[in-house]
Amino acid sequence: MSGADELVELLGRAGLEVVGERRVEEVSPPPVLWRHVIGSETEPTVAVQDDRPDLVAELNAQWHQLASDAGILSGDGVFLIDFSGNQDRSWVRVRLTDGWDLAGVLGPRPGQPEFLTLSLDGDTMVGATTEEYAVWLVAVDRLRERHEEAARAAGAETPEERAAAWVSLFEGPKPLGKLLDAWADGLSLNPETPRDLWPLLVGRSSYALYRVLPADAVDALLAHPDRELRMRALELQPNITPEQWGRAILAERDERQRWILTMLAADCSAELPEDACRGLAADPSPRVRSETARLKGLPASLSVALAADPDGGVRYAACTAAWPHLDARARGALLADSHDLARARALLMHHQEHPMPRSVFETLDVKTDALETCLLERELAEHVARHGESAERRSLARNPGLAQDLIGLLGEDPDAGVRFEISTRADLTEEQRARILYDFDPGGHYFPLDWVVALHDDRDAMRRLAASSHPLVRRSVARARHLPADAVARLADDEDRVVQLFLAESCDDAPADMLMRVWQWWDGSLTSPDRPRGHPNFPRHDLLRYADDPDPRMRRLALDDPESTPELVERFSRDRSEEVRRRTVTDPRLSPTAAARLLEDPHEHIRSAAARHPHLPARLLVRLLRQGNGSAETAARNPALPPEVMRRMVERLAPPRA
């Protein structure tokens, strides 16, 4: 049974019907409102002694009376509920059914209820919690007004109160375990954490390794007794020197670890000093030598030596890099190698220069690589073009040496995938390309064409290709950093909106009107999170006219206008749209009161951003730093944490976690 099914089943036993689909309700989230029920200053509206024989019935009756009086059950009877065991801590819309029993079901056992009910407008609540000798029912009205008053009080924090709040962080019970881990993770991600503290966080937080650590700290990590820590440092630190790579790998006594680190160095395109390369090329482990053959910048003499290694797997790994430096005898030895993979690789390398006959092709286990990369005899190429499997014809269509008549033949192939491959060739004229009937999915994921990318600096080629009939060619042109004005103008009005998107993301010459059009349906990707809005040509003036636009995407732009005011920031912090509030919570002009208000927003990502805002009142930050459930880590990322507070937090990170 899934979590959702279990929730429906539990609520069903309590006599509650789930209404509609789960969603984020535009009211304060449950953890915020639970503070009214379990806070240190809470007084019960009704207290029912837990030794009553009719305890469950009395609690249900008292809750129903309070909920009815508060208007929670008015209208069609739908209200919001949160309860002990609700894993995602989000509201559920429910309605009472016959035989309902909240006090008997929504708690650890009958008569010990833990639940919270709320009106749909989020302004009135009734909660139930079990104390030592009684069950408390707590009714609270005017919630929005109360929260606004609390935000204003927090926002009026004086310098003295702020200083006292930081002192209070280190009073009372000492933080332990997961809370300290959260501090370490947050400080590791905090942009203002003092540089000298970075190395001290490494033993406690994996995030600390994503910072560029000082060279001496990296040296210490690479000599650390924790093998996993050494490897993560090599993997994540961006400025590992060739000497550090060489020392770290050669210092490993364990053969498996040397192999893993050498493979990591090859995958990271790390260059090692020649003496380190020689040591690894002579390593007793064949798999270490195989990865050594893949190292960037490996001296040609070592590639040649590894191509004659006693181990066939090493010879296979070294063949490609060594081939240009091998004499005829060495090449012949590889072509006759007893190791199948080494021999096959040598054969592919040989036929980069010598046309492959059909007789050789028929002996290959894997034929597609040869069809795509090798020189082919005419008889072989024609046979595959006419009679090959569809996968073989697709590979052949990518072969750069294919004759023009065979290109034309494959351009009329019955397989749509073959026709598409032909349509993207560099050696077609645009007239030839336009005659090919290919399938193209506008929503599909396609990589830019390498041959178009190679021409990005050729202005005449970009002009010509910007007019191509092929969307993938035009998309690849749009990825250029700079383009001629006429090519930009053409692509900015392209019928394929992905062309416009790529122009917005990649081309510094993209026009303002197109950027604004793209903004209306796209606000950034993982690879280009700031485009189109962060583009240098994106409009920056006359944006206040959008302050009352019905579209939230346009409305939020008003804050980017240089003439926008803190008053507009305050107004937008109350905007009905989550998208507008999400933009507002990152504005540096956000007031402490607004930051405190948004800390209780219905949406978690807005609450998280508010917790990181430098204007958040210190006492609220301290409260978050003392909480679990991710709040402490988020608060520790707040750049307004004073350096001396960060230092004291790091001092508490005593024994590092394993």
N, C-alpha and C positions, 0 to 999 in steps of 0.2 A: 504494500500500500504506500502510495506517495505521500509526501508531507501535506500536500493540498487535500488529498483524500482523508488523511487522518484528522486534519483540522475540521473538515465538513462533518466527519463522523462524530468528533467530540462535541461540536456545537449542536449537532442533531440530538445527542443524548441530553444536552442541556435545554432542549426544546427551542432551539434557535434555527431559523431558516436563513441561510446565506443568500443575500440579495445581490444580483449582478456580479460582474467580474471584479477581481481584486485590482486595486489601483491606488495611487498615492492620493489620499484625500487632502484637500486644500485647507487643512486645519493643523493645529499644533500636533506634533507627533506624540505617541504614547509616553516615551521616557520623560518628556517635558511635563506632561500632566500628572504623571505618577508622583512628582515631587509634592503636589498638593495633598496626596494621600499618605505618603510615608515620610514626609519631611519632619524635621526635629520640632518644628513649631506647630504641627498639625493638631487640631482639636476635632474630635468626631462630631458629626451632626447627630448621629444616633449611635449609641454603644449598646450592644446586646451581649449579655453575659453568656459565656460559652457552656455553662452547666444546665441550661434550660433543656427540658426533654423535647420541646418542640422547636429546637434551635433553627433547623433548616427552614421550616415553614415560616417562622417569625422573620428570619433574615430576608426571605423572598418577599414577604408582605411589606416589610419596611423599605426594601429597595424599590419595589413597585410604586409605593406611595411617594417616595422622594423623586423618582424618575418622572412620575406623572405630574407632580407639582412643578417640576423644573421644565416641563415641556419636552422632555427627551422622547416621550412616546407619542407626541402629537402627530397630526396629519395621518399619513398612511402607516404609522407605527414603525418606520425604519429608523434605526439608530446605529451608532458605531460602538464597537467593543474591542477591548484588548484584554488579555488574560494570561495568567501563569501558564507557560508552555507554548505560547505563541512565538515560534522561533524567530520570525523575521521582524517582530515588534512593529508591525504596521496594522492600521485599523482594518476591521472587517465590518462590512455592512450586513446587518441582521434584522430579523423581525421575530417577535415572539410567536410561538405556535401553542396549540393546546398542550397542557401538562408541562409547561416549561419549569425548569428547576436550575437556576443559576447558582444558588448557594450550595446545592448538593453535588454539583459536577465541576464547576470552574474553580478548582483549588486542589491542593494535595490530597484532601479527603473531605467527605461531606461535612459541612458545618465549618470549614476553614477556607472560605472563599478568598480568592485574589483576582479581582477583575475590575475593569474600568469601563464605564459607559459614558457616551458623549453624544450630544445632539448633533445633527448633521451640519449645523452652522458653526460648530466648534465653540459655542459660547457658554454651554452649561454641561456640567459633568456630575456623575455620582460614581464613587469608587468604593470598593470593599476590600478591607485588609484585615488579617487576623493578628491580634495582639496577644499578650500573655494570658489574660483572663477574659477577654471579650473580643468580639468582632466589631470593628468600626465601619460605619458607613459615613462617607464624607461627601457632602454635596457642596459644589462651588458654582456660583453664577458669575456673570460679567467677566468671563475668562480673558477675552480680548482686551478689555479695559484694564484688568489687573496686570496682564503681561506688558501692556504699554507703559503703565506706571512703573513697573519693575525695570523696564528697559531705560526709561528716563532717569530713574534713580541710579542705575548702574552707570549710565553715560555721564552723570554729573560727578564722577569720581575726582577727588582732589589729589594733588601730588602726594600729600601725606597718606591718604588712603591707599594710593597705588603702592607706595613704599611699604606700608604695613601689610598689604596683600602678599608681596614677594617674601616678606619675612615669614608669613604664616605658612608658606609652602613647605618650609622645613621644620615646622612645629608638629607636635603630635606623633602618631605612629610612623615609624620609618617605612618608606616605600620598599617593597620587596618584589622579587621574581618578575612576573610578567609586566608589572607596572614599570620597573626599571628597564626592561627590554623595550617597552614602548618609548620611554624617554630617550634611550640610545638611538632607536630607529628615527624618531622625530628630529633629534638634534643632528643626526647624520644627513638629513634632508633639508635642514634649515640653512638658507643661504647666508645667514649672518653668524653662524657658529664660528668662533675664533679659530683661525687656521691651526694654532698650536694644539687645539683639542681634537682635531681630526684623527690623528693616529691613536689617541686614547679610546676612540669609539669602535675601532676595528674589531677588537676582541668580543664586543657585545652586539654589534649590528652588522649584518651583511651589506646594508646600504652604504656604510662608510667607505667601502672599497670602490664605490662609483665616483668618489672625489679624486682629483689628481693630487696624490699624496707626495710629500717631499721625498727626494731621492733616498735620504738616509732611512726614512720610515719604510720605503719599499724594500730596501736592502734587508731591513730587520724582518719584514714579512716573508721575504724569500728564504730566510734562514730560520723561520719559525718551526718549532717541532710539530705543529699541526699540519699534516700533509694537505688536508682539504683547504686550509687557509692559504698555503703556498700556491696551490693551483688556482684558487679564486683570484689571488693577487695578479698572477700572470694573465689570467683571462680578462680581468676587468680594468686593470690599470693601463691607461692609454699611452703612457710615456716610458714603458719598459725599454731599456737600452739593449742593444745587441749583446753587450758584455753581461748584463743581468740575466738575459735569456740563457746565454751559454753557461754561466755559473750555476743557475738554478737547475738546469737539466743535467749537467754533468755531475752535480753534487748528489743526485739521487742514486742510492745504492740498489734500490728495488727496480728490477728490470721492467716490470709492468708500469711503474710510475714514470720511468724514463720514456717509455713508449708513448704514454698518454701525453706527457708534456711536449715531446717532439711532434706528435700529431697536432697538438694545440698550437704550437709555433707555426707549423705549416698552414693550418687553417687560418691563422691570424696574419699570414703573409709576413711573419717576423723574419728579419735577417740576422743571422748569427755570425760572430767572428769566424775567420777561416780556421783558426786552430780548434774552435769548438766543433765546426763542421767536420774536420778531419777526425776528431775524437769519436763523433757519433757515426761517421761512415765506417769506422773500425769497431763499432760496438759488437759484442758477441751475440746480441739479439737480432735475428733477421727482421723482426717487425720494427725495431728501432731504426735499422738501416733503411727499411722500406719508407718510413716517414721522413728520414733524412733526405731521401731522393726527391721529396716534394718541396723541400725548403726553398724559399725565395732567395735568389742570389747565390745559390750553391755553385762553387767554382766548377768550371767545365771539366777540369781534370778529375774531380770527385764523381761527377755524373758519369763520366766514361768508366771510371773504376767500378762504380756500382752497377753499371750495365753489364759487367763481366763477373758480378758477384756469384759465389757458389749457390746461393739460394735463388730459385726461380721467381719467387714473389718479389724479391728485391730487384731482379733484372726487369721484371714487368713494370715496377714503379719507376725505375730509372730510364726506361727506354725513350720516352717522349722527349725529356730534357736533353738526354745524351745524344740522340740521333744526329743532329747537325754536326756534332764534333767527332763522330765515329768514322774510322776508315773502312774501306771496303771489306776487309777481313772481319772486323768486329760486327758490321752490319750483317754480313753473311752468317755469322755465328748465331745472331739473334733470329734471323729468318729461319734457321734450322733448329731453333731452341727446343729442348725436350719439354719445357714448361708451356702448356697450351696458351695461357694468357700472354706470356712474354712473346711467344711466336706470333700470336694474333695481333698484338700491338705493333710489333716490328713490321708485319705485313701491311698494316694500315699506313705506317710511316713510309714504307718503301713506295707505296702506290700514291703518295702525295706527289711523287716525281715521275713515276713510271705508270702508264695506263694499265688498269687491271683488266685482264681478260675474263671472259665468262667462266672458263674452266677453274680459275682460282676462286672467283666469287662463289661458285657452287660449293666449295669446300668450307666456307665460313659458317660458323655456328650463329653468329650475330651479323646480319647483313646490312642493317639500317645505317650503322656508322659508316661503312664503306661507301654506301650509296650517297650519303650526304657530304662526305669530306674528300673522297679519293678521286684521282683522275681515272676515268673509265674508258675502256675501248668502246668504239661506236657500236659494235654488235651487242655488247652487254647493255649499254644504256638504252638502245632501242628495244631490246627484248623486255627489259623491266618496264619501260614506258608503255608497252603494248600488252604485256602479259603478267607483270608482277602483281603481287598482292597490294591491296590499297595502302597498307603501311609502308611498303617498299616504294610505291609511287610517290607517296608524300615525302619520304626522305629524298628520293631522286629529285623532286621538285625544288629542294633546297640546295642542290649541288651547284656551286658557282660556275663550273665548267660545262654546263649542259648546253648542247647545240641549240640554235634558235628554232629549228624545225621541231625538235622534241619539246621545247618550251611551248610552241604553238599546239602541239598534240596534247600535252598535259593541260593546257588551258581549256581544252574541251573535254577533259576527263569526266566520266560519269560520277566520280566521287567528288562531292562538294569540298571535302577537306583538301584534296589534291589541287582543285582549282583555286582555293584560297591561298595555298602555299605559293603557287605560281604567281598569283596576283600581287604578291608582296616582294617580288624579286627586284633587285636593283638594276638589272640590265634590260628592263622593259621600258619602252617609250610610254608616255602617258596615254597615247592613242591605243597602244596594245593593251595596256592595263584596263582601259575603259571598256574594251570589247569582251573581257572575261566575265562570265556570269558566276559570281561567288556568293556564298552566304556570309553575312556579317551580323552578329548579334550586338546591337548598340549597348546593351547592358552587360556584355561579357567583359572579362578581364584579359587585356592584351598588353604585352610588353612592347615598348618602343622598338622600332626596327633599327638594328645596329647600323645598317648602312646609311640610314637617314641621320642618325645621331652623329656619325662620322663627318657629315656634311654641314653640321650646324654653323660653322664659320664661313661657309661658302654662300655669300649673299645671293648670287644668281641662282644657285641650286635651290635655295630656300624659296625664292620667288616662284620658281617653276613648280616645285613640289607643293607649295601652299595651294596651288590650283588643281592638285590631283583629284581625280574622281574617287580615290580610295580613302575611306575615313581613317584607316590605320596609318597611312602615309601622312595625312594632315595632322593627326594626333601626334605623330612623332616629330613633325616640324614644330608644332606648338610647344614642345618641350625645350626648345632652344632658349638660351639665356637672353639673346638679343636677336632681333629680326628686322629686316627692312620695313619701312613704314607701310608700303603697299601690301606686303605679306601680312603684317599685323592687322591692317584694316580688313583684309579678306577673311582671315581666320576669326576675327572678332564677331563677324556676322555668320559664321559657319552654321549650317543646319544641324550639325551634330554638336549637341551642347557639351559633350565631353571635350571636344576640341577647345571650346571656350574655357572650360574648367582648367585644362592643362595650360592654356595660355595664361590664365590668372595665376596658376601655381608656379609656373616656371619662367615666364618671359617678363623681364623688367620693363618692356615697352608696351605692355597691355594697356588699353585705353580705359579711362575712368568710367565711361558709360557702360562698357561691357562688364567691368568689375562690379558695378552696382547691380547689373542684371544677374550676374552669377551669384552675388550675395543673397539674392532673394530666394535661392533654393539650395545654397551650399555655404556652410560656415567653417570649413576646415577639415582636413584629414589628419591621420597620424603622421604622415610624412611632411605635410605642409599645414600645420595647425593654425597658422596665422593668416593664411590666404583664403579668400581674397581681401579680407578686411585689413590685413597688415601690409598689403602691397603698397609700395611707395606712391603709386598713382591713384590709390583709392581716394575718393572725395573726402576732404577733411572740413570743408566749410559748407555753410547753408544746410546743415543737417538738423538744425533745430526745428525746421518745418515738419520733421517726422515725429515730433514729441507727442502728438495726439493721433498718430497713424493707427488705424485699427489692426494692422499687422505687427505683432510683437517684434519680428525680425527687423522691421524698419524702425519701429519706435525706439529700440535700444540704441540705434545709431546716434540719436540726439545727444547722448553723453559724450560722443567723440568730437562734437563741435567745440572749437576753442572758446566759444562764447557761452557754453553751457555753464550752469552755476551749481553750487552745493545744494541750493534749494531743489533743483531738478533731481539731483542724486537722492535727496531725501524723499521726494515724491515717488521716484521709481523704486525705491526700496520697499514701497507698499504696493507696487503694481500687481495687478491681478495675474499677470503672466509670469510663469516660472522662468521663461527665457529672459525676460527683462530683469527680473531680480537676480538671475545668475550673472548677468553682465554688471549689474549695480554693485554686487557684493565684492567685486574686485576693484572697484573704483577707489583711488587713493584719497578722494574727498569724502568718503563715507564717514559719517559721524559715529562716535562711540555708541550713541543711543541706537542708531540704525544697525550697527554691527551686533549689538546685544539683541535687538529684535530678530534679526536674520539668523541668529544662533538657534532660534526656535522655529525656523521655517519648516514647512511640511516636507521639503525635499532634502535628502541627506547631503547631496553635493553642495547645496547652498549653505547648509549648516557647517559643512567642513570648510568651505571657503571663508565663512565668517569667523571660524575658530582660528584661521591663519591670518586674519586681517590685523594689521599693526595697530588699529584704533580700538580693538576689542578691550574693554575694561579689564584691568589686571585681576580683579577678584573673580571674574568669570573664567579667565585663563587658568587661574590657580585651581578653581573647582574642576575644570576639565583635566588638568594635569594630575589630579588625584583620582580620576575615574578610569575604569577599564573600558572595554568594548571599543577600542580604537580612538576614543576621545583624547586620551593622554598623548598618543603618538601625534595626532593632528595638532594639538595645542603646542607640543614641543617643536613644531615646525614654524611657529609664529615668529616672524623676524623681529618683533618688538621685545622679545625676551632679553632683559639686560645681560650683557656679557658676564657680569659677576654671578648672576643667577644660573646661567649655563654652566659656569665653572663649578658651582656648588652641586648642580645636578650631576655632572660628570664625576665628581668626587664620590657620589653615592653609588656609582656603578661598580662596586667592589668586585666580587668574583664574576668573571665573564661566564656566559652560558656556554654549554658544550656545543 
